[in-house]
Amino acid sequence: MLPLFAWLSPAFPVGAYAYSHALEWAVEAGDVADEASLQAFLADLLLIGFARSDAILLAHAHRAAAARDGAALKEANALAVALAPSAELRLETCQQGRSFLDAVAASWPTPGLDELAAVLKGEEVAYPVAVGLAAGLHGVALPPTLEAFLLAAAQTLVSAAVRLAPIGQTAGTRVVARLAPRLAALAGAIPALTLDEVGGATFRADLGSMRHETQYTRLFRS
């Protein structure tokens, strides 16, 4: 379990603080203005949006890594990159994915990592695939990896919301606490899902990420 605490910590050098996954646009547009609207927005993103799909992709990458199956890993990564709905969201997942993989290779080496990382050499690497690869090779069990990954996604977005100022730290903590049981339930359902079940229904956020590309003032890269 200890690697998860390190890898999903804000201190791990993946640059997560630079991205808001369209949340900055949602604040600008007035969709997110208080604690309740933030919770509703994040619930959609996490439970029927990108985080659900990312968790499925992570699970497949985890199994591929544990089996040393480079072809399956490559397939999951190609799908993850292709499904990014905008240029900014592709940058978000691929920049973090490559940074994560490089940081793990430099600081948490393990047998098989160089071999499987070579399968993705020269390619963009999606963040959930990189996390699944590292966890699978290090023998970190899939269920806690999924729970930790989803909770970290929620905390990252709440941190962005606090910096955007529609809520304070205490309100943000309440949002994470209320979402946590639903994220745990989602994590429990993920292992049974196939790659055919990757997909989401957060069209307004996806369009918002495109509009964010030309937003006049921006703190975040997505």
C-alpha positions in Angstrom: 0.0 0.0 0.0 2.8 2.4 0.7 3.6 3.1 -3.0 0.0 4.4 -3.5 0.4 7.0 -0.8 3.5 8.3 -2.5 2.3 8.0 -6.1 -1.1 9.7 -5.5 0.2 12.4 -3.2 0.2 16.0 -4.4 3.9 15.9 -3.9 4.5 13.3 -6.6 5.8 15.2 -9.6 3.1 14.7 -12.2 1.8 18.3 -12.4 -1.8 17.5 -11.4 -2.1 21.0 -9.8 -1.9 22.6 -13.2 -5.2 21.0 -14.5 -8.9 21.4 -13.6 -10.6 19.1 -16.1 -13.0 21.9 -17.3 -13.8 23.0 -13.8 -12.3 26.4 -14.4 -14.6 26.9 -17.3 -17.6 25.7 -15.2 -16.8 28.3 -12.6 -16.5 31.0 -15.3 -19.8 30.0 -16.8 -21.6 30.0 -13.5 -22.2 26.2 -13.5 -20.2 25.9 -10.3 -20.8 28.7 -7.8 -21.1 27.0 -4.3 -20.6 23.8 -2.4 -23.8 22.1 -3.8 -23.1 22.9 -7.4 -19.5 21.8 -7.1 -20.6 18.4 -5.6 -23.1 17.9 -8.4 -20.5 18.8 -11.1 -17.8 16.5 -9.6 -20.2 13.6 -9.1 -21.0 13.6 -12.8 -17.3 13.9 -13.8 -16.3 11.1 -11.4 -19.2 8.7 -11.5 -20.4 8.9 -15.2 -17.5 10.8 -16.7 -13.8 10.6 -17.2 -12.9 9.0 -13.8 -15.1 6.0 -14.4 -13.5 5.4 -17.8 -10.0 6.0 -16.4 -10.7 3.5 -13.6 -11.7 0.8 -16.2 -8.5 1.5 -18.2 -6.4 1.4 -15.1 -7.8 -2.0 -14.2 -6.9 -3.4 -17.6 -3.5 -1.9 -17.5 -3.0 -3.4 -14.0 -3.9 -6.9 -15.3 -1.7 -6.5 -18.3 1.2 -5.4 -16.2 0.8 -8.3 -13.7 0.7 -10.7 -16.7 3.6 -9.0 -18.4 1.3 -8.6 -21.5 2.7 -5.8 -23.5 0.1 -6.1 -26.3 -2.8 -5.7 -23.8 -1.1 -2.7 -22.2 -0.6 -1.0 -25.5 -4.2 -1.6 -26.4 -5.5 0.0 -23.2 -3.2 2.9 -23.6 -4.1 3.6 -27.3 -7.8 3.6 -26.3 -7.2 5.9 -23.4 -5.4 8.5 -25.5 -7.8 8.3 -28.4 -10.8 8.9 -26.2 -9.6 12.2 -24.8 -12.4 14.6 -25.9 -10.4 17.7 -26.4 -6.8 18.9 -26.9 -6.5 20.1 -23.3 -7.8 16.9 -21.8 -5.5 14.9 -24.0 -2.6 17.0 -22.7 -3.9 16.6 -19.1 -3.8 12.8 -19.2 -0.7 12.4 -21.4 1.5 14.9 -19.6 0.7 13.4 -16.3 1.0 9.9 -17.6 4.4 10.3 -19.0 5.6 12.3 -15.9 4.2 9.6 -13.6 5.9 6.8 -15.6 9.2 8.6 -15.6 9.1 9.4 -11.9 8.3 5.8 -11.0 11.0 4.4 -13.2 13.5 6.8 -11.6 12.5 6.3 -7.9 10.5 3.0 -7.6 12.2 0.6 -10.0 10.9 -3.0 -10.1 11.5 -6.0 -12.4 9.6 -5.8 -15.6 9.1 -2.0 -15.5 11.7 -1.2 -18.1 10.5 -3.9 -20.4 6.8 -2.8 -20.3 7.7 0.9 -20.4 9.6 0.2 -23.6 6.3 -1.0 -25.2 5.1 2.6 -24.8 8.3 4.3 -25.7 7.9 7.2 -28.0 4.1 7.2 -27.4 1.8 9.4 -25.4 1.0 7.6 -22.1 -2.4 8.1 -20.5 -2.3 8.7 -16.7 -4.6 5.9 -15.6 -2.6 3.4 -17.7 0.7 4.6 -16.1 -0.8 4.2 -12.6 -2.2 0.7 -13.5 1.1 -0.4 -14.9 3.1 0.7 -11.8 0.6 -0.8 -9.4 0.4 -4.1 -11.3 4.2 -4.5 -11.4 4.7 -3.6 -7.8 2.1 -6.1 -6.7 -0.3 -3.5 -5.3 -3.8 -5.0 -5.3 -6.3 -3.7 -7.7 -9.2 -2.8 -5.3 -7.2 -0.4 -3.1 -5.5 1.0 -6.2 -8.9 1.9 -7.7 -10.3 3.4 -4.5 -7.1 5.5 -4.0 -7.1 6.6 -7.7 -10.7 7.7 -7.6 -10.4 9.5 -4.3 -7.2 11.3 -5.5 -9.1 12.5 -8.6 -11.8 13.9 -6.4 -9.3 15.6 -4.1 -7.4 17.1 -7.1 -10.5 18.7 -8.5 -11.6 20.0 -5.1 -8.2 21.5 -4.7 -8.7 23.3 -8.0 -12.1 24.5 -6.9 -10.6 26.0 -3.7 -8.0 27.9 -5.7 -10.8 29.1 -8.1 -12.5 30.4 -4.9 -16.2 29.3 -5.3 -15.7 27.4 -2.0 -13.4 27.2 1.0 -11.3 24.4 2.3 -13.9 23.1 4.8 -16.6 23.0 2.2 -14.2 21.2 -0.1 -13.5 18.6 2.5 -17.2 18.0 3.0 -17.6 17.5 -0.7 -14.8 14.8 -0.8 -16.3 13.1 2.3 -19.8 12.9 0.7 -18.4 11.6 -2.6 -16.1 9.0 -1.0 -18.8 6.2 -0.4 -20.0 6.6 -4.0 -16.4 6.4 -5.3 -15.8 3.3 -3.2 -18.9 1.7 -4.7 -17.7 2.6 -8.2 -14.3 1.1 -7.5 -15.9 -2.1 -6.4 -17.8 -2.4 -9.7 -14.9 -1.6 -12.0 -13.1 -5.0 -12.1 -16.0 -6.6 -13.8 -16.2 -4.1 -16.6 -14.6 -4.5 -20.0 -13.0 -2.0 -22.3 -16.3 -2.0 -24.3 -17.9 -0.3 -21.3 -15.5 2.6 -21.3 -17.4 5.8 -22.0 -19.1 8.7 -20.3 -22.0 11.2 -20.6 -20.6 14.6 -19.5 -21.1 16.5 -22.7 -21.3 20.0 -21.2 -17.9 19.5 -19.4 -16.4 18.1 -22.6 -17.6 21.2 -24.5 -16.4 23.4 -21.7 -12.9 22.0 -22.0 -12.9 23.1 -25.6 -14.2 26.5 -24.7 -11.5 26.8 -22.0 -8.9 26.7 -24.7 -9.8 30.3 -25.7 -11.0 31.5 -22.2 -9.6 35.0 -21.6 -8.2 34.4 -18.1 -7.0 31.0 -17.0 -5.2 29.6 -13.9 -5.2 26.1 -15.2 -4.1 24.3 -18.4 -7.4 22.5 -18.8 
